[in-house]
Amino acid sequence: MKNLKSISLVIVGLFIQLFAQAQEVEMADKLRADGKIWVVVACVLIILTGLFVYLITLDKRLRELEK
């Protein structure tokens, strides 16, 4: 039973990957051609940095409360 679940999960993953590769993303190509993809990358990095800083400060506060 466990072996059947893992095999079916692998098969579903392969099908999802095949369908994902078949699609063309015109928006990403347009952003890359205009050079605006770097704006998107910068925004994502800013958001992720903010989240990590928030999690680190939250962890420090929780450690102080635990003590």
PDB file of N, H, CA, C and O in Angstrom:
ATOM      1  N   MET A   1       0.829  -1.195   0.000  1.00  0.00           N
ATOM      2  CA  MET A   1       0.000   0.000   0.000  1.00  0.00           C
ATOM      3  C   MET A   1       0.870   1.254   0.000  1.00  0.00           C
ATOM      4  O   MET A   1       0.625   2.196  -0.754  1.00  0.00           O
ATOM      5  N   LYS A   2       1.891   1.248   0.860  1.00  0.00           N
ATOM      6  H   LYS A   2       2.089   0.483   1.472  1.00  0.00           H
ATOM      7  CA  LYS A   2       2.773   2.409   0.938  1.00  0.00           C
ATOM      8  C   LYS A   2       3.565   2.566  -0.357  1.00  0.00           C
ATOM      9  O   LYS A   2       3.811   3.683  -0.812  1.00  0.00           O
ATOM     10  N   ASN A   3       3.962   1.440  -0.945  1.00  0.00           N
ATOM     11  H   ASN A   3       3.763   0.532  -0.576  1.00  0.00           H
ATOM     12  CA  ASN A   3       4.719   1.463  -2.186  1.00  0.00           C
ATOM     13  C   ASN A   3       3.852   2.000  -3.329  1.00  0.00           C
ATOM     14  O   ASN A   3       4.342   2.725  -4.195  1.00  0.00           O
ATOM     15  N   LEU A   4       2.578   1.646  -3.330  1.00  0.00           N
ATOM     16  H   LEU A   4       2.180   1.057  -2.627  1.00  0.00           H
ATOM     17  CA  LEU A   4       1.657   2.114  -4.360  1.00  0.00           C
ATOM     18  C   LEU A   4       1.459   3.624  -4.263  1.00  0.00           C
ATOM     19  O   LEU A   4       1.389   4.306  -5.285  1.00  0.00           O
ATOM     20  N   LYS A   5       1.370   4.146  -3.049  1.00  0.00           N
ATOM     21  H   LYS A   5       1.428   3.591  -2.218  1.00  0.00           H
ATOM     22  CA  LYS A   5       1.208   5.588  -2.859  1.00  0.00           C
ATOM     23  C   LYS A   5       2.431   6.345  -3.364  1.00  0.00           C
ATOM     24  O   LYS A   5       2.295   7.386  -4.007  1.00  0.00           O
ATOM     25  N   SER A   6       3.617   5.831  -3.078  1.00  0.00           N
ATOM     26  H   SER A   6       3.728   4.986  -2.556  1.00  0.00           H
ATOM     27  CA  SER A   6       4.823   6.530  -3.511  1.00  0.00           C
ATOM     28  C   SER A   6       4.973   6.486  -5.019  1.00  0.00           C
ATOM     29  O   SER A   6       5.420   7.461  -5.624  1.00  0.00           O
ATOM     30  N   ILE A   7       4.606   5.364  -5.643  1.00  0.00           N
ATOM     31  H   ILE A   7       4.243   4.571  -5.152  1.00  0.00           H
ATOM     32  CA  ILE A   7       4.682   5.267  -7.101  1.00  0.00           C
ATOM     33  C   ILE A   7       3.684   6.213  -7.753  1.00  0.00           C
ATOM     34  O   ILE A   7       4.016   6.886  -8.729  1.00  0.00           O
ATOM     35  N   SER A   8       2.469   6.272  -7.227  1.00  0.00           N
ATOM     36  H   SER A   8       2.200   5.726  -6.435  1.00  0.00           H
ATOM     37  CA  SER A   8       1.469   7.168  -7.803  1.00  0.00           C
ATOM     38  C   SER A   8       1.858   8.628  -7.604  1.00  0.00           C
ATOM     39  O   SER A   8       1.578   9.462  -8.466  1.00  0.00           O
ATOM     40  N   LEU A   9       2.493   8.947  -6.493  1.00  0.00           N
ATOM     41  H   LEU A   9       2.721   8.269  -5.793  1.00  0.00           H
ATOM     42  CA  LEU A   9       2.950  10.311  -6.259  1.00  0.00           C
ATOM     43  C   LEU A   9       4.032  10.701  -7.261  1.00  0.00           C
ATOM     44  O   LEU A   9       4.038  11.830  -7.753  1.00  0.00           O
ATOM     45  N   VAL A  10       4.932   9.798  -7.563  1.00  0.00           N
ATOM     46  H   VAL A  10       4.927   8.882  -7.163  1.00  0.00           H
ATOM     47  CA  VAL A  10       5.978  10.067  -8.553  1.00  0.00           C
ATOM     48  C   VAL A  10       5.367  10.263  -9.935  1.00  0.00           C
ATOM     49  O   VAL A  10       5.780  11.158 -10.672  1.00  0.00           O
ATOM     50  N   ILE A  11       4.394   9.442 -10.289  1.00  0.00           N
ATOM     51  H   ILE A  11       4.059   8.715  -9.690  1.00  0.00           H
ATOM     52  CA  ILE A  11       3.751   9.556 -11.605  1.00  0.00           C
ATOM     53  C   ILE A  11       3.011  10.884 -11.724  1.00  0.00           C
ATOM     54  O   ILE A  11       3.097  11.548 -12.757  1.00  0.00           O
ATOM     55  N   VAL A  12       2.294  11.272 -10.689  1.00  0.00           N
ATOM     56  H   VAL A  12       2.224  10.732  -9.850  1.00  0.00           H
ATOM     57  CA  VAL A  12       1.580  12.558 -10.713  1.00  0.00           C
ATOM     58  C   VAL A  12       2.579  13.709 -10.822  1.00  0.00           C
ATOM     59  O   VAL A  12       2.341  14.668 -11.557  1.00  0.00           O
ATOM     60  N   GLY A  13       3.686  13.622 -10.102  1.00  0.00           N
ATOM     61  H   GLY A  13       3.879  12.843  -9.506  1.00  0.00           H
ATOM     62  CA  GLY A  13       4.712  14.662 -10.180  1.00  0.00           C
ATOM     63  C   GLY A  13       5.299  14.789 -11.569  1.00  0.00           C
ATOM     64  O   GLY A  13       5.556  15.898 -12.036  1.00  0.00           O
ATOM     65  N   LEU A  14       5.514  13.659 -12.237  1.00  0.00           N
ATOM     66  H   LEU A  14       5.305  12.758 -11.857  1.00  0.00           H
ATOM     67  CA  LEU A  14       6.041  13.701 -13.600  1.00  0.00           C
ATOM     68  C   LEU A  14       5.046  14.334 -14.569  1.00  0.00           C
ATOM     69  O   LEU A  14       5.437  15.117 -15.435  1.00  0.00           O
ATOM     70  N   PHE A  15       3.761  14.001 -14.428  1.00  0.00           N
ATOM     71  H   PHE A  15       3.443  13.365 -13.725  1.00  0.00           H
ATOM     72  CA  PHE A  15       2.754  14.602 -15.298  1.00  0.00           C
ATOM     73  C   PHE A  15       2.651  16.106 -15.073  1.00  0.00           C
ATOM     74  O   PHE A  15       2.517  16.868 -16.031  1.00  0.00           O
ATOM     75  N   ILE A  16       2.713  16.536 -13.827  1.00  0.00           N
ATOM     76  H   ILE A  16       2.822  15.917 -13.049  1.00  0.00           H
ATOM     77  CA  ILE A  16       2.649  17.973 -13.537  1.00  0.00           C
ATOM     78  C   ILE A  16       3.833  18.689 -14.153  1.00  0.00           C
ATOM     79  O   ILE A  16       3.691  19.787 -14.692  1.00  0.00           O
ATOM     80  N   GLN A  17       4.993  18.075 -14.076  1.00  0.00           N
ATOM     81  H   GLN A  17       5.108  17.183 -13.639  1.00  0.00           H
ATOM     82  CA  GLN A  17       6.191  18.686 -14.651  1.00  0.00           C
ATOM     83  C   GLN A  17       6.078  18.782 -16.172  1.00  0.00           C
ATOM     84  O   GLN A  17       6.478  19.788 -16.758  1.00  0.00           O
ATOM     85  N   LEU A  18       5.544  17.760 -16.806  1.00  0.00           N
ATOM     86  H   LEU A  18       5.220  16.943 -16.329  1.00  0.00           H
ATOM     87  CA  LEU A  18       5.385  17.795 -18.256  1.00  0.00           C
ATOM     88  C   LEU A  18       4.414  18.889 -18.684  1.00  0.00           C
ATOM     89  O   LEU A  18       4.668  19.592 -19.661  1.00  0.00           O
ATOM     90  N   PHE A  19       3.307  19.039 -17.964  1.00  0.00           N
ATOM     91  H   PHE A  19       3.101  18.468 -17.169  1.00  0.00           H
ATOM     92  CA  PHE A  19       2.348  20.082 -18.308  1.00  0.00           C
ATOM     93  C   PHE A  19       2.914  21.467 -18.044  1.00  0.00           C
ATOM     94  O   PHE A  19       2.612  22.405 -18.782  1.00  0.00           O
ATOM     95  N   ALA A  20       3.719  21.614 -17.018  1.00  0.00           N
ATOM     96  H   ALA A  20       3.965  20.853 -16.418  1.00  0.00           H
ATOM     97  CA  ALA A  20       4.292  22.917 -16.701  1.00  0.00           C
ATOM     98  C   ALA A  20       5.302  23.340 -17.761  1.00  0.00           C
ATOM     99  O   ALA A  20       5.416  24.527 -18.066  1.00  0.00           O
ATOM    100  N   GLN A  21       6.027  22.393 -18.321  1.00  0.00           N
ATOM    101  H   GLN A  21       5.934  21.429 -18.073  1.00  0.00           H
ATOM    102  CA  GLN A  21       7.006  22.730 -19.346  1.00  0.00           C
ATOM    103  C   GLN A  21       6.347  23.031 -20.678  1.00  0.00           C
ATOM    104  O   GLN A  21       6.937  23.721 -21.508  1.00  0.00           O
ATOM    105  N   ALA A  22       5.148  22.535 -20.903  1.00  0.00           N
ATOM    106  H   ALA A  22       4.669  21.974 -20.228  1.00  0.00           H
ATOM    107  CA  ALA A  22       4.470  22.729 -22.169  1.00  0.00           C
ATOM    108  C   ALA A  22       3.912  24.140 -22.313  1.00  0.00           C
ATOM    109  O   ALA A  22       3.661  24.598 -23.428  1.00  0.00           O
ATOM    110  N   GLN A  23       3.718  24.828 -21.200  1.00  0.00           N
ATOM    111  H   GLN A  23       3.922  24.456 -20.294  1.00  0.00           H
ATOM    112  CA  GLN A  23       3.123  26.156 -21.255  1.00  0.00           C
ATOM    113  C   GLN A  23       4.202  27.208 -21.480  1.00  0.00           C
ATOM    114  O   GLN A  23       5.314  27.104 -20.962  1.00  0.00           O
ATOM    115  N   GLU A  24       3.848  28.223 -22.266  1.00  0.00           N
ATOM    116  H   GLU A  24       2.945  28.307 -22.687  1.00  0.00           H
ATOM    117  CA  GLU A  24       4.750  29.350 -22.481  1.00  0.00           C
ATOM    118  C   GLU A  24       4.250  30.526 -21.661  1.00  0.00           C
ATOM    119  O   GLU A  24       3.051  30.801 -21.622  1.00  0.00           O
ATOM    120  N   VAL A  25       5.165  31.212 -21.011  1.00  0.00           N
ATOM    121  H   VAL A  25       6.140  30.988 -21.043  1.00  0.00           H
ATOM    122  CA  VAL A  25       4.799  32.352 -20.189  1.00  0.00           C
ATOM    123  C   VAL A  25       5.217  33.607 -20.932  1.00  0.00           C
ATOM    124  O   VAL A  25       6.391  33.979 -20.939  1.00  0.00           O
ATOM    125  N   GLU A  26       4.247  34.255 -21.556  1.00  0.00           N
ATOM    126  H   GLU A  26       3.294  33.953 -21.551  1.00  0.00           H
ATOM    127  CA  GLU A  26       4.541  35.440 -22.359  1.00  0.00           C
ATOM    128  C   GLU A  26       4.884  36.637 -21.491  1.00  0.00           C
ATOM    129  O   GLU A  26       5.695  37.480 -21.875  1.00  0.00           O
ATOM    130  N   MET A  27       4.257  36.711 -20.301  1.00  0.00           N
ATOM    131  H   MET A  27       3.599  36.026 -19.988  1.00  0.00           H
ATOM    132  CA  MET A  27       4.497  37.849 -19.430  1.00  0.00           C
ATOM    133  C   MET A  27       5.958  37.879 -18.980  1.00  0.00           C
ATOM    134  O   MET A  27       6.581  38.940 -18.950  1.00  0.00           O
ATOM    135  N   ALA A  28       6.500  36.714 -18.631  1.00  0.00           N
ATOM    136  H   ALA A  28       5.994  35.851 -18.655  1.00  0.00           H
ATOM    137  CA  ALA A  28       7.893  36.662 -18.190  1.00  0.00           C
ATOM    138  C   ALA A  28       8.832  37.028 -19.334  1.00  0.00           C
ATOM    139  O   ALA A  28       9.832  37.715 -19.122  1.00  0.00           O
ATOM    140  N   ASP A  29       8.520  36.579 -20.529  1.00  0.00           N
ATOM    141  H   ASP A  29       7.708  36.022 -20.701  1.00  0.00           H
ATOM    142  CA  ASP A  29       9.352  36.936 -21.687  1.00  0.00           C
ATOM    143  C   ASP A  29       9.310  38.434 -21.949  1.00  0.00           C
ATOM    144  O   ASP A  29      10.331  39.040 -22.276  1.00  0.00           O
ATOM    145  N   LYS A  30       8.143  39.025 -21.809  1.00  0.00           N
ATOM    146  H   LYS A  30       7.314  38.533 -21.544  1.00  0.00           H
ATOM    147  CA  LYS A  30       7.996  40.471 -22.025  1.00  0.00           C
ATOM    148  C   LYS A  30       8.774  41.252 -20.970  1.00  0.00           C
ATOM    149  O   LYS A  30       9.459  42.222 -21.293  1.00  0.00           O
ATOM    150  N   LEU A  31       8.668  40.827 -19.697  1.00  0.00           N
ATOM    151  H   LEU A  31       8.111  40.039 -19.435  1.00  0.00           H
ATOM    152  CA  LEU A  31       9.404  41.507 -18.636  1.00  0.00           C
ATOM    153  C   LEU A  31      10.909  41.372 -18.841  1.00  0.00           C
ATOM    154  O   LEU A  31      11.663  42.319 -18.617  1.00  0.00           O
ATOM    155  N   ARG A  32      11.337  40.190 -19.268  1.00  0.00           N
ATOM    156  H   ARG A  32      10.725  39.421 -19.450  1.00  0.00           H
ATOM    157  CA  ARG A  32      12.757  39.970 -19.506  1.00  0.00           C
ATOM    158  C   ARG A  32      13.247  40.825 -20.668  1.00  0.00           C
ATOM    159  O   ARG A  32      14.347  41.374 -20.611  1.00  0.00           O
ATOM    160  N   ALA A  33      12.448  40.941 -21.713  1.00  0.00           N
ATOM    161  H   ALA A  33      11.554  40.495 -21.759  1.00  0.00           H
ATOM    162  CA  ALA A  33      12.837  41.724 -22.888  1.00  0.00           C
ATOM    163  C   ALA A  33      12.917  43.206 -22.551  1.00  0.00           C
ATOM    164  O   ALA A  33      13.791  43.908 -23.061  1.00  0.00           O
ATOM    165  N   ASP A  34      12.019  43.690 -21.701  1.00  0.00           N
ATOM    166  H   ASP A  34      11.310  43.120 -21.287  1.00  0.00           H
ATOM    167  CA  ASP A  34      12.017  45.101 -21.324  1.00  0.00           C
ATOM    168  C   ASP A  34      13.038  45.425 -20.242  1.00  0.00           C
ATOM    169  O   ASP A  34      13.296  46.597 -19.967  1.00  0.00           O
ATOM    170  N   GLY A  35      13.613  44.416 -19.635  1.00  0.00           N
ATOM    171  H   GLY A  35      13.403  43.464 -19.859  1.00  0.00           H
ATOM    172  CA  GLY A  35      14.563  44.644 -18.551  1.00  0.00           C
ATOM    173  C   GLY A  35      13.882  44.905 -17.220  1.00  0.00           C
ATOM    174  O   GLY A  35      14.542  45.288 -16.254  1.00  0.00           O
ATOM    175  N   LYS A  36      12.586  44.705 -17.154  1.00  0.00           N
ATOM    176  H   LYS A  36      12.050  44.394 -17.939  1.00  0.00           H
ATOM    177  CA  LYS A  36      11.841  44.962 -15.919  1.00  0.00           C
ATOM    178  C   LYS A  36      11.819  43.758 -14.983  1.00  0.00           C
ATOM    179  O   LYS A  36      11.289  43.839 -13.875  1.00  0.00           O
ATOM    180  N   ILE A  37      12.386  42.657 -15.422  1.00  0.00           N
ATOM    181  H   ILE A  37      12.817  42.592 -16.323  1.00  0.00           H
ATOM    182  CA  ILE A  37      12.411  41.467 -14.574  1.00  0.00           C
ATOM    183  C   ILE A  37      13.226  41.747 -13.316  1.00  0.00           C
ATOM    184  O   ILE A  37      12.969  41.159 -12.265  1.00  0.00           O
ATOM    185  N   TRP A  38      14.198  42.634 -13.419  1.00  0.00           N
ATOM    186  H   TRP A  38      14.406  43.111 -14.273  1.00  0.00           H
ATOM    187  CA  TRP A  38      15.030  42.959 -12.251  1.00  0.00           C
ATOM    188  C   TRP A  38      14.236  43.724 -11.203  1.00  0.00           C
ATOM    189  O   TRP A  38      14.541  43.643 -10.013  1.00  0.00           O
ATOM    190  N   VAL A  39      13.224  44.463 -11.633  1.00  0.00           N
ATOM    191  H   VAL A  39      12.976  44.528 -12.600  1.00  0.00           H
ATOM    192  CA  VAL A  39      12.341  45.129 -10.679  1.00  0.00           C
ATOM    193  C   VAL A  39      11.539  44.088  -9.902  1.00  0.00           C
ATOM    194  O   VAL A  39      11.357  44.206  -8.690  1.00  0.00           O
ATOM    195  N   VAL A  40      11.071  43.086 -10.605  1.00  0.00           N
ATOM    196  H   VAL A  40      11.219  42.990 -11.589  1.00  0.00           H
ATOM    197  CA  VAL A  40      10.321  42.010  -9.952  1.00  0.00           C
ATOM    198  C   VAL A  40      11.218  41.260  -8.975  1.00  0.00           C
ATOM    199  O   VAL A  40      10.809  40.968  -7.852  1.00  0.00           O
ATOM    200  N   VAL A  41      12.444  40.948  -9.401  1.00  0.00           N
ATOM    201  H   VAL A  41      12.776  41.185 -10.314  1.00  0.00           H
ATOM    202  CA  VAL A  41      13.386  40.244  -8.532  1.00  0.00           C
ATOM    203  C   VAL A  41      13.706  41.079  -7.301  1.00  0.00           C
ATOM    204  O   VAL A  41      13.779  40.546  -6.194  1.00  0.00           O
ATOM    205  N   ALA A  42      13.897  42.378  -7.482  1.00  0.00           N
ATOM    206  H   ALA A  42      13.838  42.811  -8.381  1.00  0.00           H
ATOM    207  CA  ALA A  42      14.194  43.256  -6.351  1.00  0.00           C
ATOM    208  C   ALA A  42      13.024  43.300  -5.366  1.00  0.00           C
ATOM    209  O   ALA A  42      13.231  43.265  -4.153  1.00  0.00           O
ATOM    210  N   CYS A  43      11.816  43.376  -5.878  1.00  0.00           N
ATOM    211  H   CYS A  43      11.648  43.404  -6.863  1.00  0.00           H
ATOM    212  CA  CYS A  43      10.638  43.390  -4.996  1.00  0.00           C
ATOM    213  C   CYS A  43      10.516  42.093  -4.208  1.00  0.00           C
ATOM    214  O   CYS A  43      10.214  42.113  -3.014  1.00  0.00           O
ATOM    215  N   VAL A  44      10.748  40.981  -4.864  1.00  0.00           N
ATOM    216  H   VAL A  44      10.993  40.964  -5.833  1.00  0.00           H
ATOM    217  CA  VAL A  44      10.673  39.686  -4.173  1.00  0.00           C
ATOM    218  C   VAL A  44      11.747  39.603  -3.098  1.00  0.00           C
ATOM    219  O   VAL A  44      11.486  39.124  -1.995  1.00  0.00           O
ATOM    220  N   LEU A  45      12.951  40.068  -3.413  1.00  0.00           N
ATOM    221  H   LEU A  45      13.162  40.458  -4.310  1.00  0.00           H
ATOM    222  CA  LEU A  45      14.029  40.044  -2.423  1.00  0.00           C
ATOM    223  C   LEU A  45      13.734  40.947  -1.230  1.00  0.00           C
ATOM    224  O   LEU A  45      14.035  40.590  -0.091  1.00  0.00           O
ATOM    225  N   ILE A  46      13.150  42.105  -1.482  1.00  0.00           N
ATOM    226  H   ILE A  46      12.905  42.395  -2.407  1.00  0.00           H
ATOM    227  CA  ILE A  46      12.800  43.016  -0.391  1.00  0.00           C
ATOM    228  C   ILE A  46      11.744  42.374   0.511  1.00  0.00           C
ATOM    229  O   ILE A  46      11.847  42.442   1.736  1.00  0.00           O
ATOM    230  N   ILE A  47      10.746  41.759  -0.087  1.00  0.00           N
ATOM    231  H   ILE A  47      10.663  41.704  -1.082  1.00  0.00           H
ATOM    232  CA  ILE A  47       9.694  41.121   0.698  1.00  0.00           C
ATOM    233  C   ILE A  47      10.255  39.962   1.515  1.00  0.00           C
ATOM    234  O   ILE A  47       9.937  39.828   2.696  1.00  0.00           O
ATOM    235  N   LEU A  48      11.085  39.126   0.899  1.00  0.00           N
ATOM    236  H   LEU A  48      11.343  39.234  -0.061  1.00  0.00           H
ATOM    237  CA  LEU A  48      11.663  37.997   1.621  1.00  0.00           C
ATOM    238  C   LEU A  48      12.594  38.454   2.739  1.00  0.00           C
ATOM    239  O   LEU A  48      12.611  37.860   3.818  1.00  0.00           O
ATOM    240  N   THR A  49      13.366  39.504   2.485  1.00  0.00           N
ATOM    241  H   THR A  49      13.353  39.987   1.609  1.00  0.00           H
ATOM    242  CA  THR A  49      14.251  40.042   3.525  1.00  0.00           C
ATOM    243  C   THR A  49      13.433  40.554   4.701  1.00  0.00           C
ATOM    244  O   THR A  49      13.785  40.313   5.856  1.00  0.00           O
ATOM    245  N   GLY A  50      12.342  41.259   4.412  1.00  0.00           N
ATOM    246  H   GLY A  50      12.056  41.454   3.474  1.00  0.00           H
ATOM    247  CA  GLY A  50      11.469  41.737   5.478  1.00  0.00           C
ATOM    248  C   GLY A  50      10.879  40.611   6.292  1.00  0.00           C
ATOM    249  O   GLY A  50      10.800  40.699   7.517  1.00  0.00           O
ATOM    250  N   LEU A  51      10.460  39.542   5.614  1.00  0.00           N
ATOM    251  H   LEU A  51      10.524  39.471   4.618  1.00  0.00           H
ATOM    252  CA  LEU A  51       9.909  38.391   6.332  1.00  0.00           C
ATOM    253  C   LEU A  51      10.956  37.731   7.220  1.00  0.00           C
ATOM    254  O   LEU A  51      10.661  37.368   8.359  1.00  0.00           O
ATOM    255  N   PHE A  52      12.175  37.573   6.712  1.00  0.00           N
ATOM    256  H   PHE A  52      12.415  37.868   5.787  1.00  0.00           H
ATOM    257  CA  PHE A  52      13.224  36.954   7.514  1.00  0.00           C
ATOM    258  C   PHE A  52      13.601  37.817   8.712  1.00  0.00           C
ATOM    259  O   PHE A  52      13.824  37.295   9.805  1.00  0.00           O
ATOM    260  N   VAL A  53      13.673  39.115   8.522  1.00  0.00           N
ATOM    261  H   VAL A  53      13.491  39.540   7.634  1.00  0.00           H
ATOM    262  CA  VAL A  53      13.985  40.012   9.640  1.00  0.00           C
ATOM    263  C   VAL A  53      12.882  39.935  10.689  1.00  0.00           C
ATOM    264  O   VAL A  53      13.162  39.894  11.887  1.00  0.00           O
ATOM    265  N   TYR A  54      11.634  39.915  10.243  1.00  0.00           N
ATOM    266  H   TYR A  54      11.406  39.948   9.270  1.00  0.00           H
ATOM    267  CA  TYR A  54      10.518  39.802  11.171  1.00  0.00           C
ATOM    268  C   TYR A  54      10.581  38.498  11.955  1.00  0.00           C
ATOM    269  O   TYR A  54      10.368  38.494  13.167  1.00  0.00           O
ATOM    270  N   LEU A  55      10.868  37.398  11.280  1.00  0.00           N
ATOM    271  H   LEU A  55      11.041  37.401  10.295  1.00  0.00           H
ATOM    272  CA  LEU A  55      10.947  36.104  11.959  1.00  0.00           C
ATOM    273  C   LEU A  55      12.101  36.058  12.951  1.00  0.00           C
ATOM    274  O   LEU A  55      11.968  35.466  14.022  1.00  0.00           O
ATOM    275  N   ILE A  56      13.221  36.666  12.614  1.00  0.00           N
ATOM    276  H   ILE A  56      13.329  37.147  11.744  1.00  0.00           H
ATOM    277  CA  ILE A  56      14.363  36.678  13.528  1.00  0.00           C
ATOM    278  C   ILE A  56      14.047  37.501  14.770  1.00  0.00           C
ATOM    279  O   ILE A  56      14.357  37.079  15.885  1.00  0.00           O
ATOM    280  N   THR A  57      13.433  38.671  14.593  1.00  0.00           N
ATOM    281  H   THR A  57      13.181  39.013  13.688  1.00  0.00           H
ATOM    282  CA  THR A  57      13.080  39.487  15.764  1.00  0.00           C
ATOM    283  C   THR A  57      12.003  38.807  16.604  1.00  0.00           C
ATOM    284  O   THR A  57      12.025  38.894  17.831  1.00  0.00           O
ATOM    285  N   LEU A  58      11.065  38.133  15.950  1.00  0.00           N
ATOM    286  H   LEU A  58      11.047  38.062  14.953  1.00  0.00           H
ATOM    287  CA  LEU A  58      10.038  37.405  16.681  1.00  0.00           C
ATOM    288  C   LEU A  58      10.645  36.261  17.481  1.00  0.00           C
ATOM    289  O   LEU A  58      10.220  35.989  18.604  1.00  0.00           O
ATOM    290  N   ASP A  59      11.637  35.591  16.903  1.00  0.00           N
ATOM    291  H   ASP A  59      11.982  35.811  15.991  1.00  0.00           H
ATOM    292  CA  ASP A  59      12.321  34.514  17.608  1.00  0.00           C
ATOM    293  C   ASP A  59      13.069  35.043  18.829  1.00  0.00           C
ATOM    294  O   ASP A  59      13.066  34.402  19.880  1.00  0.00           O
ATOM    295  N   LYS A  60      13.706  36.198  18.702  1.00  0.00           N
ATOM    296  H   LYS A  60      13.708  36.719  17.848  1.00  0.00           H
ATOM    297  CA  LYS A  60      14.419  36.793  19.840  1.00  0.00           C
ATOM    298  C   LYS A  60      13.446  37.154  20.966  1.00  0.00           C
ATOM    299  O   LYS A  60      13.738  36.938  22.142  1.00  0.00           O
ATOM    300  N   ARG A  61      12.290  37.706  20.593  1.00  0.00           N
ATOM    301  H   ARG A  61      12.053  37.881  19.638  1.00  0.00           H
ATOM    302  CA  ARG A  61      11.287  38.066  21.600  1.00  0.00           C
ATOM    303  C   ARG A  61      10.766  36.822  22.325  1.00  0.00           C
ATOM    304  O   ARG A  61      10.582  36.833  23.542  1.00  0.00           O
ATOM    305  N   LEU A  62      10.535  35.767  21.571  1.00  0.00           N
ATOM    306  H   LEU A  62      10.684  35.758  20.582  1.00  0.00           H
ATOM    307  CA  LEU A  62      10.044  34.536  22.191  1.00  0.00           C
ATOM    308  C   LEU A  62      11.075  33.912  23.117  1.00  0.00           C
ATOM    309  O   LEU A  62      10.721  33.373  24.165  1.00  0.00           O
ATOM    310  N   ARG A  63      12.339  33.979  22.742  1.00  0.00           N
ATOM    311  H   ARG A  63      12.626  34.417  21.890  1.00  0.00           H
ATOM    312  CA  ARG A  63      13.383  33.460  23.627  1.00  0.00           C
ATOM    313  C   ARG A  63      13.417  34.235  24.942  1.00  0.00           C
ATOM    314  O   ARG A  63      13.586  33.648  26.010  1.00  0.00           O
ATOM    315  N   GLU A  64      13.254  35.559  24.859  1.00  0.00           N
ATOM    316  H   GLU A  64      13.116  36.036  23.991  1.00  0.00           H
ATOM    317  CA  GLU A  64      13.241  36.373  26.082  1.00  0.00           C
ATOM    318  C   GLU A  64      12.037  36.023  26.963  1.00  0.00           C
ATOM    319  O   GLU A  64      12.157  35.975  28.187  1.00  0.00           O
ATOM    320  N   LEU A  65      10.891  35.782  26.347  1.00  0.00           N
ATOM    321  H   LEU A  65      10.794  35.821  25.352  1.00  0.00           H
ATOM    322  CA  LEU A  65       9.701  35.427  27.094  1.00  0.00           C
ATOM    323  C   LEU A  65       9.843  34.045  27.742  1.00  0.00           C
ATOM    324  O   LEU A  65       9.345  33.816  28.844  1.00  0.00           O
ATOM    325  N   GLU A  66      10.517  33.141  27.058  1.00  0.00           N
ATOM    326  H   GLU A  66      10.921  33.326  26.163  1.00  0.00           H
ATOM    327  CA  GLU A  66      10.708  31.796  27.610  1.00  0.00           C
ATOM    328  C   GLU A  66      11.619  31.839  28.844  1.00  0.00           C
ATOM    329  O   GLU A  66      11.444  31.065  29.785  1.00  0.00           O
ATOM    330  N   LYS A  67      12.574  32.739  28.822  1.00  0.00           N
ATOM    331  H   LYS A  67      12.716  33.368  28.057  1.00  0.00           H
ATOM    332  CA  LYS A  67      13.481  32.850  29.987  1.00  0.00           C
ATOM    333  C   LYS A  67      12.734  33.448  31.145  1.00  0.00           C
ATOM    334  O   LYS A  67      13.304  33.629  32.220  1.00  0.00           O
TER     335      LYS A  67
END
